[in-house]
Amino acid sequence: MLVRAGAAAKTSLRRLWRGKGSGAGSWEAACFPLGRELLGVRGTDAAALLQGLLTNDVTRLLEPQLPPALYAHALNAQGRCLWDLLLYRLHGSPEEEPHILLECDSGMLETVQKHLKLYKIRRKVNITPCLDLSLWAVIPGERTGDIANSLAQRADQALILTPDPRTEVMGWRLIAKKGANPSEMIPGSHIGNIEDYHRHRYKQGIPEGVKELPPGVALPLESNLAYMNGISFTKGCYIGQELTARTHYTGVIRKRLLPVRFAAPLPQHNIPEGAEVFTELGKSAGKFRAGGGELGIALLRLADINEPLCLKIAGEKVKLTATIPEWWPKTADK
């Protein structure tokens, strides 16, 4: 069954494909093979199980008129991130048995599965890896043109084709059978280099995976979860809710993940995890999370982001600058 987006999502697609979207740097859409994995959660109590474990309102996936994708974090009891997840609705109507796909970091499939089974208890839910599916990110290029209508007609090999729920600048998510070629499904597209996908994420300040959201360390609101449509403050209780809600309602978030640009390309393997970022006066301004070439993301104190910053690598100082992403809400911290 193909799950396509509705009219609003197609309008969003047209807007992206006309060159107002990602600026991925190519003339056509790029399809990137993601190393992330998929877990199927199916059964009468599938949504109820996930509702008590994740930050977002999973019951939205039971409404066929709403988008078929959702972003969320699973938190520990202290309110710190365990994993970032994208959820996809496979069932087509409320009458069908709920069937939800969970997209998780590569290598975390078994861990996430064990976590869900720990809380399953007597619920009617089957939790199984989806090893026969492949996952792709589709990032529009700068001059791809208006192909939304033809895309909808030629994407019949796709199981899921939907806007990325985090932010419009991340394009679309595509799920297909293993071996399917997305460049044959999506007119005006080609298979891209995964490094270009990561560079695009870094440029937009989008974290993904356990390296960039360290389990038991990363805080969801500092990781811009609310900006990426990944949290509901009205859904009720879930694990880790108390600290997250308190932080939200006090309105005090002193650090955030931000895109950074380096004065010189980073060395491949000489940056320790969580390397300290310093101000010009030697004061700690935050921690580097990930990067490649001249781009990266770092958790920085908002009070320091307009100062000259640097990262110490092998005894050398590499200068960097932080920016506020354009896709952030206009009321975001400056």
C-alpha positions as CSV (number, residue, x, y, z in Angstrom):
1,M,0.0,0.0,0.0
2,L,1.4,3.4,-1.0
3,V,1.0,6.1,1.6
4,R,1.1,9.5,-0.1
5,A,0.7,13.0,1.4
6,G,-2.4,15.1,1.0
7,A,-3.0,18.4,-0.8
8,A,-1.2,20.5,1.7
9,A,1.9,18.3,1.5
10,K,1.8,18.4,-2.3
11,T,1.7,22.2,-2.1
12,S,4.8,22.0,0.1
13,L,6.5,19.8,-2.4
14,R,5.8,22.2,-5.2
15,R,7.3,25.0,-3.2
16,L,10.4,23.1,-2.4
17,W,10.9,21.9,-6.0
18,R,10.6,25.4,-7.3
19,G,13.8,26.3,-5.5
20,K,12.6,27.7,-2.2
21,G,13.7,24.7,-0.2
22,S,16.9,23.1,0.8
23,G,19.4,24.5,-1.6
24,A,21.1,21.1,-1.7
25,G,23.4,22.4,-4.4
26,S,22.3,20.4,-7.5
27,W,20.0,21.0,-10.5
28,E,17.8,18.0,-9.6
29,A,16.5,16.2,-6.6
30,A,19.0,13.9,-4.8
31,C,17.9,10.6,-3.2
32,F,20.2,9.6,-0.4
33,P,20.3,6.0,1.0
34,L,20.1,6.3,4.8
35,G,21.9,3.9,7.1
36,R,19.0,4.1,9.6
37,E,16.8,1.1,10.3
38,L,13.1,0.4,10.5
39,L,11.1,-1.4,13.1
40,G,7.4,-2.4,12.7
41,V,5.0,-1.9,15.5
42,R,1.6,-3.5,14.7
43,G,-1.5,-4.3,16.7
44,T,-4.5,-2.9,18.5
45,D,-2.4,-1.3,21.2
46,A,0.5,-0.1,19.0
47,A,-0.3,3.6,19.4
48,A,-1.1,3.2,23.1
49,L,2.3,1.6,23.7
50,L,4.2,4.3,21.9
51,Q,2.2,7.1,23.4
52,G,3.6,6.4,26.9
53,L,7.2,6.2,25.7
54,L,7.6,9.1,23.2
55,T,7.6,12.8,23.3
56,N,5.1,13.4,20.5
57,D,1.3,12.6,20.3
58,V,1.3,9.3,18.6
59,T,-2.5,9.2,18.4
60,R,-2.1,11.7,15.5
61,L,-1.0,8.8,13.3
62,L,-4.4,7.2,13.8
63,E,-6.1,10.1,12.0
64,P,-6.0,9.5,8.2
65,Q,-6.5,13.2,7.4
66,L,-3.3,14.1,9.2
67,P,0.3,13.6,7.8
68,P,1.5,10.0,7.9
69,A,4.9,10.9,9.5
70,L,5.8,12.1,13.0
71,Y,9.1,13.0,14.7
72,A,9.8,12.2,18.4
73,H,12.4,11.3,21.0
74,A,12.4,8.5,23.5
75,L,13.6,9.8,26.8
76,N,15.0,8.2,30.0
77,A,13.4,8.8,33.4
78,Q,15.7,11.9,33.9
79,G,14.3,13.5,30.7
80,R,17.4,13.0,28.6
81,C,17.3,11.6,25.1
82,L,17.7,7.9,24.4
83,W,17.0,7.9,20.6
84,D,15.6,10.2,17.9
85,L,12.8,8.5,16.0
86,L,10.7,9.1,12.9
87,L,7.3,7.3,12.9
88,Y,5.3,6.4,9.8
89,R,1.7,5.3,9.5
90,L,1.2,2.3,7.3
91,H,-2.5,1.5,7.9
92,G,-4.8,3.4,5.6
93,S,-7.9,4.0,7.7
94,P,-9.1,4.0,11.4
95,E,-10.9,0.6,10.7
96,E,-7.6,-1.1,9.9
97,E,-5.3,-2.5,12.6
98,P,-2.7,0.2,13.6
99,H,0.6,-0.4,11.8
100,I,3.4,2.0,12.5
101,L,7.0,2.0,11.3
102,L,9.8,3.4,13.6
103,E,12.9,4.8,12.0
104,C,15.9,4.6,14.3
105,D,19.7,5.1,14.3
106,S,21.8,2.4,12.6
107,G,22.8,-0.2,15.1
108,M,20.0,0.7,17.6
109,L,17.4,-1.5,16.1
110,E,17.8,-4.3,18.6
111,T,18.1,-1.9,21.6
112,V,14.9,0.0,20.6
113,Q,13.1,-3.3,20.1
114,K,14.1,-4.6,23.6
115,H,13.0,-1.2,25.1
116,L,9.5,-1.5,23.5
117,K,9.1,-5.1,24.6
118,L,10.0,-4.2,28.1
119,Y,7.0,-1.9,28.3
120,K,4.7,-4.1,26.1
121,I,3.5,-6.2,29.1
122,R,0.1,-7.7,27.9
123,R,-0.6,-5.3,25.1
124,K,-1.7,-6.6,21.8
125,V,1.4,-5.5,19.8
126,N,3.8,-7.2,17.5
127,I,7.3,-5.6,17.3
128,T,9.5,-6.8,14.4
129,P,12.4,-5.5,12.3
130,C,11.6,-4.6,8.7
131,L,14.7,-5.9,7.0
132,D,13.0,-6.0,3.6
133,L,12.6,-2.2,3.4
134,S,15.0,0.6,2.4
135,L,14.9,4.1,3.6
136,W,15.8,7.2,1.6
137,A,16.0,11.0,2.1
138,V,14.9,13.0,-0.9
139,I,16.3,16.5,-1.0
140,P,15.2,18.9,-3.8
141,G,17.9,20.7,-5.7
142,E,18.0,24.3,-6.6
143,R,16.3,24.2,-10.0
144,T,14.4,20.9,-10.1
145,G,11.2,22.4,-11.4
146,D,7.6,21.7,-10.6
147,I,7.3,17.9,-10.7
148,A,4.8,17.3,-7.9
149,N,2.1,15.9,-10.1
150,S,4.3,13.6,-12.1
151,L,5.9,12.4,-8.9
152,A,2.6,11.4,-7.4
153,Q,1.9,9.4,-10.6
154,R,5.2,7.6,-10.8
155,A,5.9,6.7,-7.2
156,D,4.0,3.4,-7.2
157,Q,7.0,1.4,-6.0
158,A,7.1,3.5,-2.8
159,L,5.5,2.2,0.5
160,I,5.8,5.7,2.1
161,L,6.5,9.0,0.4
162,T,5.9,11.9,2.7
163,P,7.4,15.3,3.7
164,D,10.0,15.0,6.5
165,P,8.0,15.9,9.6
166,R,10.9,17.8,11.2
167,T,11.2,20.8,8.9
168,E,10.5,21.6,5.3
169,V,14.2,22.1,4.5
170,M,14.8,18.4,5.0
171,G,12.7,17.5,1.9
172,W,10.9,14.1,1.9
173,R,11.3,10.6,3.3
174,L,10.9,7.6,1.0
175,I,10.4,4.0,2.1
176,A,10.5,1.3,-0.5
177,K,11.2,-2.4,-0.9
178,K,14.9,-3.4,-0.8
179,G,16.5,-3.1,-4.2
180,A,14.1,-0.5,-5.5
181,N,15.7,2.4,-7.3
182,P,14.2,5.8,-6.2
183,S,15.7,7.6,-9.1
184,E,13.3,5.5,-11.3
185,M,10.3,6.5,-9.0
186,I,11.0,10.2,-8.7
187,P,11.3,12.2,-11.9
188,G,14.3,14.5,-12.2
189,S,16.3,12.8,-9.4
190,H,19.6,11.0,-9.0
191,I,21.3,8.9,-6.3
192,G,23.3,11.2,-4.1
193,N,26.4,10.8,-1.9
194,I,25.4,10.3,1.7
195,E,28.1,12.8,2.7
196,D,26.2,15.5,0.9
197,Y,23.1,14.6,2.9
198,H,25.1,15.0,6.2
199,R,26.5,18.3,5.0
200,H,23.0,19.5,4.2
201,R,21.9,18.5,7.8
202,Y,24.8,20.3,9.3
203,K,24.2,23.4,7.3
204,Q,20.6,23.4,8.6
205,G,21.5,22.4,12.2
206,I,19.5,19.1,12.1
207,P,20.8,16.4,14.5
208,E,20.4,12.8,13.7
209,G,21.5,9.6,15.5
210,V,23.2,8.7,18.8
211,K,26.5,10.4,18.0
212,E,24.8,13.8,17.6
213,L,22.2,13.1,20.3
214,P,24.2,11.2,22.9
215,P,21.9,8.8,24.9
216,G,21.5,9.9,28.5
217,V,23.3,13.2,27.8
218,A,21.3,15.2,25.2
219,L,18.3,17.2,26.5
220,P,15.3,17.4,24.0
221,L,14.7,21.1,24.2
222,E,18.4,22.0,23.9
223,S,18.3,19.7,20.8
224,N,15.6,21.9,19.3
225,L,12.9,19.1,19.5
226,A,10.1,21.7,19.8
227,Y,11.4,23.6,16.7
228,M,11.4,20.3,14.8
229,N,7.7,19.4,15.6
230,G,8.9,16.6,17.8
231,I,7.0,17.2,21.1
232,S,3.5,17.6,22.4
233,F,3.0,19.6,25.6
234,T,-0.7,18.6,25.8
235,K,-0.6,14.8,25.3
236,G,-0.3,13.7,28.9
237,C,2.2,11.6,30.7
238,Y,5.2,9.8,29.1
239,I,8.6,8.8,30.4
240,G,10.8,11.8,31.0
241,Q,8.0,14.3,30.7
242,E,8.4,16.1,34.0
243,L,11.8,17.7,33.4
244,T,10.9,18.5,29.8
245,A,7.6,20.2,30.6
246,R,9.2,22.2,33.5
247,T,12.0,23.5,31.2
248,H,9.4,24.4,28.6
249,Y,7.1,26.3,30.9
250,T,9.9,28.2,32.7
251,G,11.1,29.2,29.3
252,V,14.8,29.0,30.2
253,I,16.9,27.3,27.6
254,R,20.5,28.6,27.7
255,K,22.1,26.2,25.2
256,R,21.0,24.9,21.8
257,L,22.3,22.8,19.0
258,L,23.4,25.2,16.2
259,P,25.0,24.9,12.8
260,V,28.7,26.0,12.8
261,R,31.1,26.8,10.0
262,F,34.9,26.3,10.4
263,A,37.5,28.6,9.0
264,A,39.3,25.5,7.6
265,P,38.1,21.9,6.8
266,L,38.1,19.6,9.8
267,P,40.6,16.7,9.9
268,Q,38.9,13.3,9.4
269,H,39.7,11.5,12.7
270,N,41.3,13.8,15.2
271,I,38.3,15.3,16.9
272,P,37.4,13.7,20.2
273,E,33.7,13.2,20.9
274,G,32.2,16.1,22.9
275,A,35.3,18.3,22.2
276,E,35.1,21.6,24.0
277,V,34.3,24.8,22.1
278,F,35.9,28.0,23.6
279,T,35.5,31.7,23.3
280,E,38.5,33.9,22.3
281,L,39.1,34.5,26.0
282,G,39.3,30.7,26.7
283,K,35.8,30.4,28.3
284,S,33.9,27.2,27.6
285,A,31.0,28.0,25.2
286,G,29.7,24.5,24.6
287,K,30.6,21.2,22.9
288,F,31.1,20.0,19.3
289,R,28.8,17.2,18.3
290,A,29.6,16.3,14.7
291,G,30.8,17.6,11.4
292,G,32.6,17.2,8.1
293,G,34.6,19.5,5.9
294,E,33.9,23.0,7.0
295,L,30.4,22.3,8.4
296,G,29.2,20.9,11.7
297,I,26.8,21.2,14.6
298,A,27.6,22.1,18.2
299,L,25.7,22.6,21.5
300,L,26.5,26.2,22.3
301,R,25.5,28.7,25.0
302,L,23.2,31.2,23.3
303,A,24.9,34.0,25.2
304,D,28.3,33.2,23.5
305,I,27.3,32.6,19.9
306,N,28.1,36.1,18.6
307,E,31.6,36.0,20.0
308,P,34.7,34.6,18.2
309,L,34.7,30.8,18.9
310,C,37.3,28.1,18.3
311,L,37.8,24.3,18.7
312,K,41.2,23.0,19.8
313,I,42.4,20.2,17.6
314,A,45.8,18.5,18.2
315,G,47.0,21.7,19.9
316,E,45.8,24.0,17.2
317,K,42.9,26.4,17.3
318,V,40.3,26.1,14.5
319,K,38.0,29.1,14.4
320,L,34.3,28.7,13.9
321,T,31.2,30.7,13.6
322,A,27.6,29.8,14.7
323,T,24.4,30.8,13.0
324,I,20.7,30.8,13.7
325,P,19.0,28.6,11.0
326,E,16.5,30.4,8.8
327,W,13.9,27.7,9.3
328,W,13.7,28.3,13.1
329,P,10.5,30.0,14.3
330,K,10.8,33.8,14.3
331,T,10.3,33.9,18.0
332,A,13.3,31.6,18.6
333,D,16.1,32.6,20.9
334,K,18.6,35.0,19.4
